[in-house]
Amino acid sequence: MARVAFLGLGVMGFPMAGHLARAGHKLSVFNRTAAKAQDWASRHNGRATQSAADAAAGAEFVFACVGADRDVDEVFGPALAAMVPDGIFIDHTTASATLARRLHAAAAQAGRHFIDAPVSGGQAGAENGRLAIMCGGDADAFARAEPVMAAYAAASTLIGPAGAGQLAKMVNQICIAGVVEGLAEGLHFARAAGLDAEKVIGAISKGAAQSWQMDNRWKSMVEGRFAFGFAVDWMRKDLGLVLDEARGNGARVPVAALVDQFYAEVQGMGGGRWDTSSLLARLDGDASSRSKP
């Protein structure tokens, strides 16, 4: 079993680190809110530390799952210097491809390795150990990291060189944005037409309209419950990455750009912490919908 550090114990990182501990790896953890690291350590017989460098000291694998580019930058340098030579830094944060390429080069210069490895599957996927992981980096480093990531992955795929994992995650978010907006519009239309939403979904979910979002979110959407999974604030961060990248590579993403504006409206309704299915609240003009359980 490996000596591992995990940096960032939010709704994703906390259960992911737990899976690593249950797989038998020796874990040290760091979180900016120290109480959360202490809580994790007490539950999993791990070691809570006061800094990224302390957590990464002597680690063969360092995992990060933090908020954005600046947060990755904050922990990367200290952790890289503290981990063992030839060690691997795996970043599960959804961040920019530009950052991934820069950190990959910095790791190589320091005699270490870097893999950008954003995940899809949400909090439920993290808790159930069923995440899809999209990776960018070198094949040898990926081959070493994949068996460790298997503790919480349904599948890990090496997409290409550094940055390719982040680009693949952008594709994922583009697809989700369009699907959720389509489902929201369909449910809104069904309501306006006086249809029984349960009967409609029961019928169309057996055909080409079926999606994960439909199977898992339609009921909570029509009930105005938006406390499930990925928050609007984070989706807007991700779509911002998409739009920045598209401006550079010439890709045309009009639906993603439009849905980003719709999510801005949801934020204006006070729904920044609602989950992404809250697009229906915008269509219904329902400012009273809240992320109630």
Secondary structure, DSSP 8 states (H G I E B T S, - for coil): --EEEEE--STTHHHHHHHHHHTT-EEEEE-SSHHHHHHHHHHHT-EE-SSHHHHHTT-SEEEE--SSHHHHHHHHHHHHHHS-TT-EEEE-S---HHHHHHHHHHHHHTT-EEEE--EESHHHHHHHT-EEEEEES-HHHHHHHHHHHTTTEEEEEEEESTTHHHHHHHHHHHHHHHHHHHHHHHHHHHHHTT--HHHHHHHHTTTTT--HHHHHHHHHHHTTB--SSSBHHHHHHHHHHHHHHHHHH----HHHHHHHHHHHHHHHTT-TTSBGGGHHHHHHT-TT-B---
